[in-house]
Amino acid sequence: GEYKISDANFGTMDRGSSGIFSLSVDYYSKGAASAVPVLFNYVGMKNEMYYTVGAGIALTRDEELVGGVMQGRSKANFAYQLGVGYNFQSGTNPLFVEGRYFGNSNTKLNGFGVYVGIRL
């Protein structure tokens, strides 16, 4: 989920452009590896298009080989995300489609997501 913190209009933006600061919390996993990135983001908007960049920490879980035995480990890693999306209407429903790349200092936890949803 993503939660608006404040508006981020810098006074030099083009007409029709705006921006916000947000806090996001996501979850993704593959096999024994998982991450919960908690990120501070900037979301820039121009008409129906938007982009997002953010950085923060990810609470991660994966496995490592120790003495010939796989052992689980939990860590807090540097994390970031980059994304682009498009808002549109379907009847009275505000919808969006978005692509987002999640980066992590543990490269096993890098990933890409595609989202479609209703904007609340």
Backbone as ProteinMPNN parsed JSONL, in Angstrom:
{"seq_chain_A": "GEYKISDANFGTMDRGSSGIFSLSVDYYSKGAASAVPVLFNYVGMKNEMYYTVGAGIALTRDEELVGGVMQGRSKANFAYQLGVGYNFQSGTNPLFVEGRYFGNSNTKLNGFGVYVGIRL", "coords_chain_A": {"N_chain_A": [[0.812, -1.169, 0.0], [0.296, 2.325, -0.458], [0.734, 5.515, 0.956], [-0.209, 8.834, 1.062], [1.831, 11.497, 2.123], [2.4, 14.283, 1.931], [1.765, 17.173, -0.218], [3.902, 17.977, -2.983], [4.665, 20.251, -4.53], [6.815, 22.149, -6.355], [6.8, 24.694, -7.39], [7.987, 25.23, -9.846], [6.974, 23.566, -11.653], [5.448, 22.362, -14.686], [2.337, 23.439, -16.105], [-0.43, 21.456, -15.259], [1.12, 19.531, -14.114], [2.036, 17.835, -11.111], [2.964, 16.801, -7.776], [3.632, 14.429, -5.135], [4.706, 13.452, -1.83], [5.196, 10.258, -0.456], [4.631, 7.351, 1.616], [5.412, 4.008, 1.348], [4.549, 0.535, 1.664], [5.327, -2.67, 0.831], [5.123, -6.134, -0.256], [6.931, -8.901, -1.395], [7.914, -12.068, -2.804], [9.94, -14.958, -3.565], [10.387, -18.305, -3.824], [12.379, -19.242, -1.106], [13.067, -16.706, -0.431], [12.149, -13.422, 0.649], [10.795, -10.087, 0.821], [10.029, -7.046, 2.524], [9.672, -4.047, 1.625], [9.967, -0.802, 2.971], [9.387, 2.329, 2.091], [10.276, 5.745, 1.38], [8.866, 7.98, -0.822], [8.81, 9.86, -3.921], [6.26, 10.988, -5.968], [5.601, 11.905, -9.121], [3.325, 13.627, -11.22], [1.768, 13.988, -14.359], [-0.835, 15.004, -16.055], [-2.552, 12.135, -16.975], [-0.454, 10.371, -16.67], [2.11, 9.068, -14.486], [5.058, 8.934, -12.414], [7.293, 7.262, -10.191], [9.714, 7.35, -7.606], [11.71, 5.98, -5.06], [13.192, 5.359, -1.806], [14.549, 3.428, 0.92], [14.286, 1.073, 3.567], [14.375, -2.521, 3.524], [12.879, -5.227, 5.035], [14.144, -8.311, 5.102], [14.163, -11.799, 4.164], [15.953, -14.703, 3.656], [17.926, -17.519, 2.525], [21.092, -18.896, 3.47], [24.144, -20.634, 2.849], [25.679, -22.335, 5.391], [28.337, -23.882, 6.729], [27.814, -26.107, 5.097], [25.115, -26.434, 5.407], [21.859, -25.254, 4.715], [20.652, -22.259, 6.016], [18.168, -20.157, 7.402], [17.97, -16.582, 7.201], [17.454, -13.33, 8.518], [17.326, -9.924, 7.673], [17.892, -6.348, 7.575], [17.886, -4.426, 4.781], [19.22, -1.986, 2.433], [16.896, -0.472, 0.24], [15.161, 0.272, -2.833], [12.941, 1.802, -5.263], [11.586, 2.133, -8.561], [9.182, 3.432, -10.745], [6.493, 3.547, -13.19], [3.355, 4.768, -14.291], [-0.166, 4.778, -15.298], [-3.157, 6.539, -15.054], [-6.651, 5.998, -15.431], [-10.161, 6.158, -16.383], [-12.923, 3.986, -15.897], [-16.037, 3.928, -16.52], [-17.376, 5.076, -13.595], [-15.236, 4.401, -12.08], [-12.022, 5.03, -10.827], [-9.186, 3.904, -12.268], [-5.937, 2.25, -12.485], [-2.836, 1.392, -14.104], [0.349, -0.028, -13.684], [3.92, -0.279, -13.719], [6.601, -1.473, -11.82], [9.89, -1.43, -10.497], [11.713, -3.11, -8.085], [14.527, -2.639, -6.152], [17.283, -3.985, -4.292], [19.807, -4.175, -1.769], [20.622, -6.764, -1.411], [20.991, -8.636, -4.023], [19.578, -10.908, -4.788], [17.035, -10.323, -4.16], [16.002, -8.458, -5.906], [13.396, -7.247, -8.014], [10.524, -7.166, -10.282], [7.349, -5.692, -10.746], [3.964, -5.741, -11.969], [1.042, -3.896, -11.886], [-2.486, -3.593, -11.626], [-5.322, -1.774, -10.809], [-7.89, -0.325, -8.634], [-8.099, 3.046, -7.849], [-8.154, 4.4, -4.69]], "CA_chain_A": [[0.0, 0.0, 0.0], [1.014, 3.603, -0.517], [0.001, 6.516, 1.712], [0.246, 10.201, 0.814], [2.302, 12.251, 3.284], [2.155, 15.709, 1.665], [1.965, 17.64, -1.583], [5.31, 18.293, -3.258], [4.727, 21.153, -5.678], [8.027, 22.94, -6.177], [6.631, 26.019, -7.966], [8.564, 25.323, -11.191], [6.393, 22.501, -12.472], [4.594, 22.74, -15.797], [0.905, 23.394, -15.875], [-0.899, 20.077, -15.384], [2.023, 18.658, -13.366], [1.987, 17.94, -9.661], [3.724, 15.748, -7.131], [3.389, 14.164, -3.723], [5.594, 12.565, -1.091], [4.398, 9.173, 0.099], [5.268, 6.241, 2.309], [4.838, 2.765, 0.818], [4.918, -0.743, 2.254], [4.976, -3.732, -0.112], [5.633, -7.463, 0.059], [7.116, -9.803, -2.525], [8.725, -13.234, -2.452], [10.193, -16.014, -4.546], [11.018, -19.408, -3.114], [12.632, -18.998, 0.313], [13.44, -15.299, -0.242], [11.038, -12.48, 0.681], [11.172, -8.729, 1.233], [8.998, -6.077, 2.863], [10.294, -2.728, 1.529], [9.294, 0.361, 3.553], [10.079, 3.335, 1.3], [9.849, 7.134, 1.255], [8.786, 8.131, -2.274], [8.29, 11.031, -4.616], [5.415, 10.602, -7.093], [5.349, 13.027, -10.014], [2.169, 13.374, -12.074], [1.526, 14.871, -15.504], [-2.111, 14.536, -16.59], [-2.861, 10.767, -16.533], [0.79, 9.624, -16.448], [2.858, 9.359, -13.269], [6.267, 8.147, -12.166], [7.604, 7.219, -8.769], [11.053, 6.934, -7.177], [11.729, 5.915, -3.605], [14.293, 4.657, -1.138], [14.318, 3.144, 2.335], [14.815, -0.218, 4.02], [13.546, -3.707, 3.304], [13.047, -6.333, 5.968], [14.297, -9.42, 4.16], [14.369, -13.158, 4.65], [16.446, -15.62, 2.635], [18.736, -18.6, 3.06], [22.505, -18.908, 3.116], [24.829, -21.889, 3.137], [26.598, -22.213, 6.522], [28.882, -25.202, 7.082], [27.179, -27.15, 4.303], [23.688, -26.526, 5.729], [21.109, -24.028, 4.422], [20.033, -21.664, 7.202], [17.422, -18.928, 7.155], [18.5, -15.369, 7.818], [16.635, -12.124, 8.393], [18.165, -8.726, 7.694], [17.338, -5.095, 7.059], [18.747, -4.023, 3.669], [18.851, -0.808, 1.655], [15.97, -0.812, -0.841], [14.683, 1.393, -3.635], [12.001, 1.425, -6.301], [11.331, 3.037, -9.683], [7.965, 2.969, -11.396], [5.747, 4.424, -14.086], [1.975, 4.301, -14.352], [-1.158, 5.521, -16.061], [-4.486, 6.573, -14.458], [-7.739, 6.139, -16.404], [-11.503, 5.936, -15.865], [-13.807, 2.99, -16.484], [-17.292, 4.35, -15.896], [-17.07, 5.982, -12.471], [-14.122, 3.833, -11.319], [-10.671, 5.497, -11.163], [-8.308, 2.745, -12.367], [-4.543, 2.513, -12.847], [-1.939, 0.3, -14.486], [1.663, 0.449, -13.254], [5.074, -1.166, -13.672], [7.501, -1.007, -10.753], [11.097, -2.221, -10.264], [12.193, -3.057, -6.707], [15.936, -2.96, -6.004], [17.657, -4.334, -2.926], [21.248, -4.402, -1.665], [20.758, -8.205, -1.622], [20.511, -8.712, -5.405], [18.618, -12.005, -4.923], [15.707, -9.796, -3.87], [15.556, -7.499, -6.914], [12.217, -7.779, -8.692], [9.691, -6.283, -11.078], [5.93, -5.977, -10.584], [2.976, -5.048, -12.792], [-0.149, -3.738, -11.071], [-3.713, -3.011, -12.162], [-6.198, -1.67, -9.657], [-8.801, 0.805, -8.44], [-7.487, 4.084, -7.016], [-9.05, 4.813, -3.601]], "C_chain_A": [[0.868, 1.251, 0.0], [0.144, 4.678, 0.109], [0.614, 7.891, 1.501], [0.647, 10.857, 2.13], [2.007, 13.731, 3.097], [2.278, 15.996, 0.18], [3.419, 18.038, -1.751], [5.41, 19.161, -4.497], [5.856, 22.138, -5.446], [7.944, 24.317, -6.823], [7.185, 26.168, -9.367], [7.968, 24.284, -12.129], [5.526, 23.09, -13.579], [3.138, 22.7, -15.373], [0.423, 21.957, -16.114], [-0.014, 19.088, -14.656], [1.827, 18.879, -11.873], [2.826, 16.811, -9.083], [3.328, 15.591, -5.684], [4.569, 13.384, -3.149], [4.71, 11.497, -0.466], [5.281, 8.19, 0.856], [4.606, 4.982, 1.772], [5.392, 1.565, 1.575], [4.426, -1.815, 1.285], [5.499, -5.058, 0.412], [5.804, -8.215, -1.241], [8.037, -10.932, -2.106], [8.923, -14.132, -3.666], [10.948, -17.12, -3.836], [11.169, -19.087, -1.637], [12.973, -17.535, 0.602], [12.192, -14.414, -0.25], [11.544, -11.126, 1.17], [9.916, -7.92, 1.527], [9.676, -4.705, 2.811], [9.382, -1.651, 2.126], [10.042, 1.568, 2.991], [9.441, 4.717, 1.418], [9.948, 7.458, -0.224], [8.434, 9.549, -2.697], [7.491, 10.499, -5.801], [5.125, 11.863, -7.896], [4.234, 12.676, -10.978], [2.067, 14.432, -13.164], [0.308, 14.318, -16.22], [-2.367, 13.113, -16.092], [-1.615, 9.932, -16.214], [1.397, 10.005, -15.091], [4.1, 8.477, -13.213], [6.553, 8.217, -10.682], [9.049, 6.756, -8.566], [11.045, 6.938, -5.658], [12.917, 5.141, -3.084], [13.942, 4.451, 0.325], [14.977, 1.838, 2.724], [13.844, -1.329, 3.642], [13.887, -4.721, 4.387], [13.034, -7.584, 5.11], [14.504, -10.748, 4.882], [14.861, -13.976, 3.464], [17.248, -16.711, 3.312], [20.175, -18.434, 2.626], [23.105, -20.236, 3.551], [25.851, -21.645, 4.243], [27.047, -23.616, 6.915], [28.202, -26.34, 6.351], [25.684, -27.304, 4.56], [23.016, -25.191, 5.396], [20.421, -23.537, 5.696], [19.325, -20.379, 6.808], [18.099, -17.754, 7.828], [17.542, -14.219, 7.544], [17.552, -10.924, 8.522], [17.324, -7.522, 7.326], [18.334, -4.599, 6.018], [18.295, -2.686, 3.102], [17.946, -1.254, 0.512], [15.563, 0.452, -1.586], [13.674, 0.879, -4.648], [11.877, 2.54, -7.325], [10.08, 2.524, -10.373], [7.37, 4.013, -12.307], [4.339, 3.854, -14.203], [1.079, 5.234, -15.133], [-2.507, 5.394, -15.358], [-5.533, 6.712, -15.561], [-9.064, 5.823, -15.728], [-12.175, 4.788, -16.615], [-15.161, 3.207, -15.833], [-16.975, 5.359, -14.815], [-15.882, 5.495, -11.65], [-12.784, 4.415, -11.76], [-9.689, 4.322, -11.125], [-6.874, 3.173, -12.672], [-3.878, 1.226, -13.306], [-0.525, 0.828, -14.246], [2.701, -0.656, -13.36], [6.053, -0.61, -12.659], [8.675, -1.979, -10.61], [11.514, -2.018, -8.819], [13.647, -3.488, -6.678], [16.266, -3.17, -4.536], [19.165, -4.542, -2.888], [21.58, -5.891, -1.693], [20.156, -8.477, -3.003], [19.581, -9.897, -5.662], [17.185, -11.501, -4.772], [15.302, -8.651, -4.795], [14.348, -8.095, -7.625], [11.434, -6.714, -9.427], [8.24, -6.688, -10.887], [5.091, -5.166, -11.554], [1.677, -5.068, -12.006], [-1.28, -3.14, -11.884], [-4.667, -2.929, -10.979], [-7.111, -0.474, -9.699], [-8.13, 1.775, -7.487], [-8.509, 4.513, -5.97], [-8.699, 6.195, -3.111]], "O_chain_A": [[2.028, 1.221, 0.41], [-1.053, 4.75, -0.172], [1.807, 8.092, 1.73], [-0.081, 10.792, 3.121], [1.436, 14.371, 3.98], [2.812, 15.192, -0.585], [4.09, 18.394, -0.783], [6.16, 18.842, -5.42], [5.856, 22.875, -4.46], [8.933, 25.05, -6.807], [6.879, 27.158, -10.031], [8.411, 24.142, -13.269], [4.949, 24.167, -13.432], [2.763, 22.021, -14.417], [0.839, 21.32, -17.082], [-0.356, 17.908, -14.579], [1.491, 19.979, -11.434], [3.336, 15.966, -9.819], [2.76, 16.499, -5.077], [5.327, 12.745, -3.879], [3.608, 11.788, -0.001], [6.506, 8.205, 0.743], [3.379, 4.89, 1.74], [6.525, 1.569, 2.054], [3.24, -1.86, 0.957], [6.229, -5.101, 1.402], [4.925, -8.178, -2.102], [8.837, -10.789, -1.181], [8.181, -14.069, -4.646], [12.034, -16.891, -3.304], [10.2, -18.703, -0.983], [13.15, -17.164, 1.762], [11.285, -14.624, -1.055], [12.574, -11.03, 1.837], [8.884, -8.081, 0.877], [10.198, -4.238, 3.823], [8.189, -1.593, 1.828], [11.191, 1.813, 3.36], [8.223, 4.842, 1.539], [10.995, 7.239, -0.832], [7.845, 10.322, -1.942], [7.98, 9.658, -6.555], [4.476, 12.783, -7.4], [4.188, 11.562, -11.501], [2.258, 15.622, -12.912], [0.388, 13.299, -16.906], [-2.398, 12.9, -14.879], [-1.717, 8.897, -15.556], [1.217, 11.126, -14.613], [4.183, 7.434, -13.862], [6.1, 9.135, -9.997], [9.535, 5.876, -9.276], [10.435, 7.811, -5.041], [13.56, 4.378, -3.805], [13.145, 5.194, 0.899], [16.081, 1.527, 2.276], [12.648, -1.097, 3.464], [15.056, -5.028, 4.617], [12.032, -7.888, 4.463], [14.949, -10.805, 6.028], [14.257, -13.947, 2.392], [17.249, -16.816, 4.538], [20.455, -17.9, 1.552], [22.634, -20.874, 4.493], [26.778, -20.853, 4.073], [26.247, -24.432, 7.372], [28.027, -27.422, 6.911], [25.048, -28.197, 4.001], [23.529, -24.129, 5.746], [19.709, -24.286, 6.364], [19.82, -19.609, 5.985], [18.72, -17.896, 8.881], [16.91, -14.145, 6.49], [18.444, -10.899, 9.369], [16.202, -7.648, 6.834], [19.502, -4.374, 6.337], [17.139, -2.292, 3.263], [18.191, -2.285, -0.113], [15.612, 1.555, -1.042], [13.561, -0.327, -4.868], [12.038, 3.72, -7.013], [9.927, 1.318, -10.567], [7.688, 5.199, -12.22], [4.141, 2.639, -14.216], [1.484, 6.312, -15.568], [-2.962, 4.283, -15.089], [-5.33, 7.458, -16.519], [-9.087, 5.28, -14.624], [-12.008, 4.645, -17.827], [-15.409, 2.729, -14.726], [-16.367, 6.393, -15.091], [-15.546, 6.102, -10.633], [-12.431, 4.316, -12.935], [-9.395, 3.804, -10.048], [-6.627, 4.312, -13.068], [-4.296, 0.124, -12.95], [-0.225, 1.98, -14.558], [2.402, -1.825, -13.12], [6.311, 0.593, -12.637], [8.485, -3.195, -10.603], [11.656, -0.882, -8.368], [13.975, -4.585, -7.13], [15.618, -2.611, -3.652], [19.747, -5.028, -3.857], [22.724, -6.25, -1.975], [18.934, -8.542, -3.138], [18.86, -9.896, -6.66], [16.237, -12.161, -5.198], [14.344, -7.938, -4.495], [14.279, -9.308, -7.821], [11.644, -5.518, -9.229], [7.921, -7.877, -10.865], [5.451, -4.047, -11.92], [1.253, -6.115, -11.517], [-1.056, -2.279, -12.735], [-4.813, -3.893, -10.228], [-7.117, 0.294, -10.661], [-7.644, 1.372, -6.43], [-9.609, 4.942, -6.318], [-9.345, 6.71, -2.198]]}, "name": "protein", "num_of_chains": 1, "seq": "GEYKISDANFGTMDRGSSGIFSLSVDYYSKGAASAVPVLFNYVGMKNEMYYTVGAGIALTRDEELVGGVMQGRSKANFAYQLGVGYNFQSGTNPLFVEGRYFGNSNTKLNGFGVYVGIRL"}
